[in-house]
Amino acid sequence: MAENSLSDGSPADSVEAAKNASSTEKLTDQVMQNPQVLAALQERLDNVSHTPSSYIETLPKAVKRRINALKQLQVRCAHIEAKFYEEVHDLERKYAALYQPLFDKRREFITGDVEPTDAESAWHSENEEEDKLAEYDEPILKHLQDIKVKFSDPGQPMSFVLEFHFEPNDYFTNPVLTKTYKMKSEPDKADPFSFEGPEIVDCDGCTIDWKKGKNVTVKTIKKKQKHKGRGTVRTITKQVPNESFFNFFSPLKASGDGESLDEDSEFTLASDFEIGHFFRERIVPRAVLYFTGEAIEDDDNFEEGEEGEEEELEGDEEGEEEDDAEVNPKKEPSQPAECKQQ
């Protein structure tokens, strides 16, 4: 009967193996203490971690086929999600009609055409002080009576229109100024996995019919010019752009036909899209809370919370930036007769 043993070799072989193991450990320690070797290893690991495609290439063919099939499913999911947002848009249109009677009544209270009853005006407020709005365009905006959001009709390209209704005033003749935001709700063919719902892709303003000398979007300046030959000096006047809220109705156009915008223009356009979205989602539905300042306080508290969270998560990886797709719908929604599209 054979006996169990801890080693199949001779004692001399065991001693030699132990020596080799000890030498290997010493060599490993020396290598790990070499900065150049460690840097090379780190670079190799970084390359592996930042090139997932290289990892995928090492997988078996059957696994690659499964991954390709999963990507096809992901694209189909993105298209289903696009349909979901189209139905959400239809739902927004439906509930916009339900909101409208309340918005109409709100306008009657604002203009003073109807006075609220005691029951309608009963509201407990902890702060009755009114904050004054310090704004360059305030004299004109005092004539603003209502802001409405209108969604595109069924069958038309997805869009929404902001309508600014003004009472007769000394500044311009338009009773309504409009800003149309065009939207897209479909995955980008070049990058379908980046789809996260509808996005604004372009916008159109309107022509403001300013009364003589009342255009606040430009200002007249005087400039001295010296003649190169005679040395005489003359003073000329010229109009230059002026900062004003009403520049909102003369937006930049999204690039098309392969043209690209510079960095400043892209930032301006992105800010415009964000403002339009903010009017639609926050200001119009919660107008009274912005008038009283309560909504602004809520926004400030939310921002403070975000900053605190960023401090707690310091050291984590930064989030990925989103890319905005640019698509021009073929058909634009109809505009009110009072305002001409540029």
LINVEN-V129588 format. One line per field, one symbol per residue. ss: DSSP state (H for helix, E for strand, - for the rest). psi: psi as a letter, one per 40 degrees, with the letter a starting at -180 (. if undefined). burial: # if it has 16 or more other C-alpha atoms within 10 Angstrom, else .. Layout:
ss: ???
psi: ???
burial: ???
//
This chain:
ss: ----------HHHHHHHHHHHHHHHHHHHHHH--HHHHHHHHHHHHHHHH-HHHHHH---HHHHHHHHHHHHHHHHHHHHHHHHHHHHHHHHHHHHHHHHHHHHHHHHHHH------HHHH----------------HHHH--EEEEEEEE-------EEEEEEEE-----E---EEEEEEEEE-------HHH----EEEEEE-----E-------EEEEEEEEE------EEEEEEEEE---HHHHH-------------HHHHHHHHHHHHHHHHHHHHH---HHHHHH-HHHHHHHHHHHHHHHHHHH------------------------------
psi: hiihieheaidddddddddddddddddddddeehdddddddddddddddegddddddeiiddddddddddddddddddddddddddddddddddedddddddddddddddeedhhiidddehhhheheihhhhhidedddeeehdihihhiiiheiihiihhhhhiihiediehdhhihhhhihgiihddgdeehfaiiheiihaihhgiiheeheeiihihhhhhhdddeihihiiihiiihideedegiiiiiifeiiiidddddddddddddddddddddddfdddddeedddddddddddddddddddeheiiiiiiihhihhhidhiiiiidehhi.
burial: ..........................................................................#..##.##..##..##..#.........#..###...............................#..##.####.##....##########....##.###############...#..#.##########.#......####...........................#.#####.##..........#..##.##..##.##..##..#..#.#..#..............................####..##.....#.#.
//
